[in-house]
């Protein structure tokens, strides 16, 4: 795909300095760009590369003052980072622009498929499935019976969606993710064995959610496991049965949330955080990576750290104390020795 500097300037509502007809065919970082590349500069730390880069076109802030002439064609915009982000989004959409139904696939006769839907080879779509307009179902996706998928939603290769689950619109689910697998429910018996508890609920994923690769969201025992609007989940996350994740919460990789816990809106959870079941996490909480949360967090907008998790500032002070423990132990031994010497000298 090739675009002229003039076309790009039109897309980002920028002003041109240089050759409007120069063509670009790829996007690149300014320090690595070659001829035919489009790049941008927004961070002053990289300004030196503006004068040495081989990029054909560079997007810069409109108020940037140049020290010397530049060979590249420039496009000046109000915010170079925002403009380049827009181009990245458009470029990605074009790369992922697929339509039609490939062969072989299995689509149950009762399934309802919307307009302009892409279904990749070896996908399996069970009975009574509903797929909205402009959805993209990549190869080897499994969609169980009675699943509902909204419009403009993308399921990348190898995603599995079990029966009865509901996925909203503008959702992105990356490869290897499993939606609606059984929750971890087993009843202990007198003989030491465990009987499986049937998991008859589902998973509900609301609009504008993105879920990373190899994440698992278990179906509810009864009712629904719910991922609210705008939630962003990283790769390798475990969400247990009957959990509810509030709107616009973000969770980093390798975190796990146990059953029936309710996480509030606009919460930020770092990587490798573990949260026990049947508790509530207040809106706006921020939980540092590798923390372990073992009780309800009731106060909104606070930072937490450590295992077990404690208020962030208290945890930071504790870490200072921990680092001084060897020194404190040595001083205590010296004091004990001094007291013992005084006692013997009496």
N, C-alpha and C positions, 0 to 999 in steps of 0.2 A: 504494500500500500504506500503510495507516494502522495505528498501534499506540498503545495507551494507555501512560501512564507506568507503570501497574501491571504491564502485560505485560512492559515492558522491564526493570523492576526484578526481576521473576521470572526472566527470562532470564539476568541478570548476577548474580543472588543479592545484590541491593543493598537498602538501606533507603530508604524514601521520605520526603521532606519537601515537603509541598505537595499539590497537587491530583492524586490518583491517576488521575483520569479524563481529564486533558488529553491530546489526541491529537497525534501527530507523523506526518509523511509524508515527511520527508527528513532527511538527515544534512548537517551543515554545520560549518565552523570557527566557533569561538566569536565571533570578531571580525566575522564576516560573516553570522551566523545571523539568520533572520527568524522571524516567528510560524509555528508548525507545524514548526520544526526541532528536531532532537536534536543536542546538541553535548557536548563534554567539556572538562575542565580538568585537566591533569596538570603542566604546566610553570608554575612560579611567575611567569615573565616575562609570562604572559598573564592573571594574576589580575585585573588592572584591568578586563578585559572582562566578568568575572563580574557586575559591577554595572551594566553598560550594555547587555549583549547583549539581543536580542529573542528568543532561543531559548526555546522552550516548556519543554524539559526539558534539564537539564545533568547529566552524570555527573561526580562529583568524588570525591576521595579521602576516606575516612571520617574522617581526622584533620584535615582542613582547617577552620580556624577563620575564621568570617565576621566582617567588620568592621561590616557593616550589613545590613539586610534585603534580600532578593533576590526579584524578581517571579517568576522561573522556578521550576518544580518541580525539586527536586534529588533525585538518586539517589546515595547514598553507597556506595562500594565500597572494597575493600582497595587496588586499583590501577586508577585510572581509565583509564589508557592501555591496559592489558590488556583491560579490559571493553569499551572502545570498539572495540578491534581485533576482538574476538569479534563484535560487532554488525556491523562492516564485512564480515566474512567471511560472516555469515548473510545480510546484505542482498545481497551479490554473488551468493551461491548462488541466492537467489530470482530475481534478475534473469536469471541464466544457466540457470534450470531449464527445459530443453527436452526433449521426448520425441517419439517418432514418426518416421516416414520421410516427408519431403516429396517432392513430384514437380516436375520429373522428376529421377530419379537413375538411375545404372547400378550394379547389384549383380550380380556374376557368380553364377550358380546354385550354384557350389561354395563360395561364401563362407559363413562361419558367423558369424552376428550374435547377440550376447548379448541379455539381457533389458533392457528399459527403455533402449534405445539411441536417441539422436537422430542422424539423418542428414539434413543440410540439402540443399536443392535443388542440382542440378548436381554433386553429389559423384560420384566414379567409384571403384568398389571392384572390384578385379580378382579373378582366380580364386584360390581356396584361401586367401583372407584370413580371419583370425580376429579378431573384435572382441569384447572382453569386456563384461560387464554394465555398464550405466550410463555407457558411453562417449558422448562427444558429438563428432560429426563435422560441422563447420560447412560451409556452402555452398562449392562449388568446391575441395574437398579432393580430391587424387588419392592413392590408395593402391594401390601396385603389387602384383603377384601374390606370394603366399606371405608377406605381411607379417603379423606377429602384434602385436596391440595389447591391452594389459591392461585390467582393469576400472577404471572411474572416471577414465579418461584423456580429455583434451579436446584436439582439434586444431581450431584456429580457422581462419577462412576463408582459402583459398589455400595451405594447407600441402601440400607434396608429399612423399610417402614412397615411395622407389623399392623395387623388388622385394627380397624376402628379409630386409628389416630387421625388427628386433624392438624393440618399445616396451613398457615395463613398465606398471605400474598407478599411478594417481594422478599421471600425467605431464601437464604443460600445455605445449603447443607453440603459439606465437603466429603470427599471419598472416605469410605470405610465406616462412616457413622451409622449407628443403629438406633432407631427410634421405636420405642414400644416393646423392648424385650422385657421378660418377666422381672418384677421386683424381687428382691432377696427376702422371700418370705417362707419360713419353715417353722413348723411347730415341734418342739422337743417332746419326745415320748418317754415313758417310764423306763423303757429298755435301753435308753441312750441313743436311739435313732431319731431321725427327723422326718416328719411328714410335710410334703410340699403344700403350701397354701396357694390355691389358684388365684391368679392375678387377672381380674376381670375388668379392670378399668382401662384407661387409655392415656395417651399423651396429647396435649393441646399446645401447639406452638403458634403464637400470635404473629402479627405482621412485622416485617422488617427485622427479623431475627437472623443472625448469622452464626453457624455452628461449624467449628473446625473439624479436621479429619480425625477419625477414630475416637470420637466422643460417643458415649452411650447415655441415653436417657430412658430410664425404666418406666414401664407403664404402672399406673396406680393399682393397688390391690382392689379398691373400689373408688369410683370417682375419677379424677384426672391428676396426672402430673402436669404442671402448667409452666410454660416459659412465656412470660409476658412480652408485650411489644417492645421492640428495639433492643432486646438483650443480645449481647455478643459473647459467645463462648469460644474459647481457644481449642486447640487440639487436646486429645487424651484427657477428657474430663468425664467424671462419673456423676450423674444425677440420679439419685435413687427414687423409689416409688413415692408418690404423693408429695414430692417436693414442689414448692412454688417459688419461682424466681421473678422478682418484681421488675417493672419496666426499666429499661435502659441501664440495667446492671451489666457489668463486664467481669468475666472470670478468666484468669490465666490458666495455662496448661497444668495438667496433672493434679488439679484440685478435685476433691470429692465431697459431696454433700449427702449426708445420710437421710433416711426416710422421714417424711412428714415435716421436714424443716421448711420454714417460710423465710425467704430472703427478701428484704425490702427493696424499694426502688432506688436507682442511682447508686447502688453499692459497688465498690471496687474490691475484688478479691484477687490477691496475688497468686503466683504459681505455687503448687504443692501445699495448698491450704486444705486442712481437714476439718470438717464441721460435723458434729454429732447430730443425731436425729431428734425430732420433736422439740426443737427450739425455734426462736424467732430472732432474726437479725434486723435491726432497725434500719430505716431509710438512710441512705448517705453514709453508711459505715465504710471504712477503709481498713482492710485486713492485710497486713504485710505477708509476703511470701513465707512459706513454711510454718505459718502459725497453725495452732490447733485450737479451735473454738469448742468449748465443752459446756457452755451455758448460754442462756438468752442474753442478747445485747439489746437493751431497751432504750438507751439514749441515742438519739439520732446524730449523725454527722461527726462521729468520733473515730479516731484512728486506734487500731489494735495491733498487737504484735506478740510473738512468742507462743510457747506451748507449755501450759495452757495460756491462752491469749489473755493479755492484760492491757490496760490503757497504754498507748504508744510511749508517752513521755516517761511513765513509770518503768516500762520495760527497758527503755534506753538507760535510765539511771541504774537499773539493776545490772545491766551488762557492764557498766563501769565498775560496779562493786565486784562482780564476778571476776573481772580481769585483775583486780587487786587482791584477790583471796590468797594467792601464794605469798605475797608480801606481808599481808596481815597475819598469816600463819607463822611466818618467820619471826615477826615482831612479838607475837604471843609467846612463842617458845623462848625468846630472849627474856621476856618479862618473867616467865615462869622460872627460868634458870636464875635470874637475878633475885627473885623472891626466895628461892630455895637456898641460895648462897647466904642471904641475909639471915635466914632462919637458922642455918647451921652455925653461923658465926656467933649466935647469942650464947 
